[in-house]
Amino acid sequence: MSKKVLVTGGAGYIGSHTVVELVKSGYDPVILDDYRNSDPSVLKRITQIIGYEPTHVVCDVCDQNRLEEIFKTYSISGVIHFAAYKAVGESVENPLKYYSNNIAGLVSVLNVLKQNPKVPFVFSSSCTVYGEPMGLKEVDENTAKSIPTSPYGYTKWLGEQIIGDLFISNNRLRMMSLRYFNPIGAHQSALIGELPVGKPNNLLPFITQTAAGIHEKLVIFGKDYPTVDGTCVRDYIHVVDLAEAHVKAIDHLLSLKNGCHEVVNVGTGKGTSVLELVHAFEEENNMKLNYTFGPKRSGDVIEIYANVDYAHSLLGWKATRDINDGVRDAWKWEKSIRNIQ
Ligand code: UFG
């Protein structure tokens, strides 16, 4: 019988792609979501890709009693915890919203895990925990963490700390924090992808919405940074590669006899500037994008990309898609939801 993996936030951007990849690898995902930041129509779309309706439950991840019931009802064998708020700017305006949901949600899941210590756990962390790298721009898992620049960042930083502390108290638990770099793209079917609520903060959704005519132009924040072309550099990872990394993480944790709290970077290992991403979008999709330069955005990291050696040695995982795949799939997705030919 297929192992059931509880995917909190399974209707969201990374969650929905992970659900699809779990099915492809023989797992039986159980989607947990309350759709506050996602759309239930994603279930139909996942169904179209995987060929059956996935198990799904409507639940607030902070509702520990209900989580306990779900664990029992479905005999959960693994947990991937995505459900959390993720808008950096909003977290500055409304920090308590972030602390109450992201931290309480994590603690609620971990409380249930404590009662089910054989169940492996994967946490969605972020490269935001590194802040601005002081030396090398390529960061590995031993690079010192820095003070987060937003309450959102603190929830990831603290999330890893909470998991680490729990591991000290019970070293039989098998847990992994995946530090994502910048996810982009969509499933190649264009049936699932990112659905930003309101005006997107992230670069690629803003690019695709500008190309679709929703915004007049993209504003590139800053042009005189000390980088290859004056714009900030990030490690853009295709969301399907990222989803596959989660499956490898669950595979790995299930194979272990002993407990652990592993921390693993999930990126491509390659830095790409904002301008390079814009040009890749234009070239790959054969179109011109209207863009201009504006002031720097406060709190932006100048340059960071992942060292991905540990993901490869520990999980046997490597990204197989590049930014051209990402910008192509993101545009295909944007066109499909806007009915653009
Ligand atoms: N950018 C623009 N114009 C825009 C949007 C973004 O120039 O309209 C630039 C940003 O200034 C930055 C780059 O594009 O240089 C990437 O910005 P994103 O907002 O897409 O991504 P960030 O790297 O700022 O943030 C992402 C995630 C966060 C996470 C952070 C960790 O969105 O959740 O990485 O560094 F915390």
Boltz pocket constraint, residues with backbone or C-beta under 6 A from the ligand:
constraints:
  - pocket:
      binder: B
      contacts: [[A, 86], [A, 88], [A, 126], [A, 127], [A, 128], [A, 153], [A, 180], [A, 181], [A, 182], [A, 200], [A, 201], [A, 202], [A, 203], [A, 204], [A, 206], [A, 218], [A, 219], [A, 220], [A, 221], [A, 222], [A, 231], [A, 232], [A, 233], [A, 234], [A, 274], [A, 297], [A, 300], [A, 301]]
      max_distance: 6.0
